[in-house]
Every structure is written in C-alpha cells, then in structure tokens.
Amino acid sequence: MSTFFSCVKENKPTGNKDPYEITSISLSDIGGHLGSYRIIKVTRDSITAEKGTTSNQIHKKWASTISPDAWRQLASSIHITDLDYIKSSPSRQPMDGIDETFQIRTPKKSHIYVNAYVDTVHYQQLQQLKEQLNNILPEEYK
C-alpha cells in the first residue's frame, strides 16, 4: 500500500483588502492658453510631480520617497464615505481654462473629481488635501 503525503498550503483570499484604504492620490491642473500642466501622484511610499507647458515643450519632473507619517497625514485628511457627496463641474479647458482634477483610489473604487472647487459645501477636504500636498512639494512644483 502506497502512502501519499501532501503539503497543504492554506490559500487566503486575495480580496481581503480594506475597501476604504487609500492606495493612491493624484492632483492635476491642466489647460490654459499655453497648454500648461502640473501632475502630482502620491502612493504610500513615493511622490512624483511633473510640470510644464506644451506650447514651448518645457517639461520638469521631480520624485521622492514619502515618509509613513506624511502618507498617514495625507490619507487621514480624506473621509472616503464623504467623497460621494462631492460634485464635479464642467471642464474649463474648451475656453482656455485650467481643469483641476483629483483622483483618489481605493481597492474598491476610483473617486475622480473635476473642478470640484465649485462645490463650496463639500470641497473642503480636497482643499485641505491640496494644502498638505503643497507642504510636501518643492517650491517650484506648488
């Protein structure tokens, strides 16, 4: 009689991530007569910023690590359950305006807001996030 031994590995479901955990944050300001842009992307361990103008093909990029405390401070200023109340506004780019776009990602959903500053009732937490990002960025990317 043969005896078989098997090693059983317990499989844990991969979908056990907290649906309210923020995985990334981005802010962009894009548009205007010269085609200017500023794009900031933040994850748990890094931050990148790009800026430039398409009309004269100027492009600058900066990247850095981010401390766990800085990430916690950024993420804690966002109340995921309140994000669904924020209202976007129409794009201003067709009129040579600049669009401000926030994107906040969780494992469950991407929250995207364009020109939400018009929603004066619910914009406050995005404004606070914007101010915190400016505190982390070098002066030339603010």
C-alpha positions as CSV (number, residue, x, y, z in Angstrom):
1,M,0.0,0.0,0.0
2,S,1.4,3.4,-1.0
3,T,1.2,6.3,1.3
4,F,0.9,9.7,-0.1
5,F,1.9,12.8,1.8
6,S,0.8,16.2,0.7
7,C,1.7,19.5,1.9
8,V,-1.5,21.6,2.0
9,K,-1.0,25.3,1.7
10,E,-3.8,27.4,3.1
11,N,-5.0,29.9,0.5
12,K,-6.0,33.2,1.8
13,P,-8.4,35.2,-0.4
14,T,-6.6,38.0,-2.1
15,G,-9.7,40.2,-1.9
16,N,-9.4,41.0,1.8
17,K,-8.1,44.5,1.3
18,D,-9.8,47.2,3.2
19,P,-12.2,48.8,0.6
20,Y,-11.7,52.2,2.3
21,E,-7.9,52.1,2.4
22,I,-6.5,54.8,0.1
23,T,-3.9,53.4,-2.3
24,S,-3.1,56.5,-4.3
25,I,-3.9,60.2,-4.6
26,S,-3.3,62.4,-7.6
27,L,-3.9,66.0,-8.4
28,S,-3.6,67.7,-11.8
29,D,-4.0,71.1,-13.1
30,I,-4.2,71.0,-16.9
31,G,-5.1,73.5,-19.6
32,G,-4.8,77.2,-20.4
33,H,-3.7,79.1,-23.4
34,L,-0.1,77.7,-23.3
35,G,-1.2,74.1,-22.5
36,S,0.3,74.2,-19.0
37,Y,0.1,71.2,-16.7
38,R,1.1,70.1,-13.2
39,I,0.5,66.5,-12.2
40,I,1.2,65.2,-8.7
41,K,0.9,61.5,-7.8
42,V,1.3,60.1,-4.4
43,T,1.4,56.5,-3.1
44,R,2.1,55.0,0.3
45,D,5.9,55.2,-0.4
46,S,6.5,57.8,-3.1
47,I,5.5,61.2,-4.6
48,T,6.1,62.4,-8.1
49,A,5.4,65.8,-9.6
50,E,5.6,66.9,-13.2
51,K,5.0,70.3,-14.7
52,G,5.4,72.1,-18.0
53,T,3.9,73.7,-21.0
54,T,3.2,72.0,-24.3
55,S,3.4,75.2,-26.3
56,N,7.1,75.6,-25.7
57,Q,7.8,71.9,-24.8
58,I,9.1,72.6,-21.3
59,H,8.9,69.6,-19.0
60,K,10.2,69.1,-15.5
61,K,9.9,66.1,-13.2
62,W,10.6,65.5,-9.5
63,A,10.3,62.3,-7.5
64,S,10.9,61.4,-3.9
65,T,10.1,58.9,-1.2
66,I,7.5,59.8,1.3
67,S,7.6,59.1,5.0
68,P,4.9,56.8,6.5
69,D,3.9,59.8,8.7
70,A,3.4,62.1,5.7
71,W,1.3,59.4,3.9
72,R,-0.8,58.8,7.0
73,Q,-1.4,62.6,7.4
74,L,-2.5,62.9,3.7
75,A,-4.7,59.8,3.8
76,S,-6.3,60.6,7.1
77,S,-7.5,64.0,5.8
78,I,-9.7,62.2,3.3
79,H,-13.0,60.7,4.5
80,I,-13.8,58.1,1.9
81,T,-17.5,57.8,2.8
82,D,-17.9,61.6,2.3
83,L,-16.4,61.6,-1.2
84,D,-19.6,60.5,-2.9
85,Y,-21.2,63.8,-2.0
86,I,-18.6,66.0,-3.9
87,K,-19.8,67.3,-7.2
88,S,-17.7,67.9,-10.2
89,S,-18.2,70.8,-12.6
90,P,-17.8,71.0,-16.4
91,S,-14.4,71.2,-18.0
92,R,-13.0,74.7,-18.4
93,Q,-10.3,73.7,-21.0
94,P,-12.5,74.4,-24.1
95,M,-12.5,78.0,-23.0
96,D,-8.7,78.1,-22.4
97,G,-9.3,77.4,-18.8
98,I,-7.5,75.1,-16.4
99,D,-9.1,72.0,-15.1
100,E,-8.2,70.8,-11.6
101,T,-8.7,67.1,-11.2
102,F,-8.4,65.0,-8.1
103,Q,-8.2,61.2,-8.2
104,I,-8.4,59.1,-5.0
105,R,-8.1,55.4,-5.4
106,T,-9.1,52.6,-3.1
107,P,-9.2,48.9,-3.8
108,K,-12.9,49.2,-4.4
109,K,-13.3,52.4,-6.4
110,S,-11.6,55.4,-8.1
111,H,-13.0,58.7,-7.0
112,I,-12.5,61.3,-9.7
113,Y,-13.4,65.0,-9.4
114,V,-13.0,67.7,-12.0
115,N,-13.3,71.4,-10.9
116,A,-14.9,70.3,-7.6
117,Y,-13.9,73.7,-6.0
118,V,-17.3,75.0,-7.4
119,D,-19.0,72.7,-4.8
120,T,-18.2,75.0,-1.9
121,V,-20.2,72.8,0.5
122,H,-18.1,69.6,0.0
123,Y,-14.8,70.8,-1.4
124,Q,-13.2,71.5,2.0
125,Q,-11.4,68.1,2.4
126,L,-10.0,68.3,-1.1
127,Q,-8.8,71.8,-0.4
128,Q,-7.1,70.6,2.8
129,L,-5.5,67.7,0.8
130,K,-4.2,70.2,-1.7
131,E,-2.6,72.3,1.0
132,Q,-1.0,69.3,2.5
133,L,0.4,68.3,-0.9
134,N,1.9,71.8,-1.3
135,N,3.6,71.4,2.1
136,I,5.4,68.3,0.8
137,L,6.3,69.6,-2.7
138,P,9.4,71.6,-3.5
139,E,8.6,75.3,-4.1
140,E,8.8,75.1,-8.0
141,Y,6.0,72.5,-8.1
142,K,3.5,74.3,-5.9
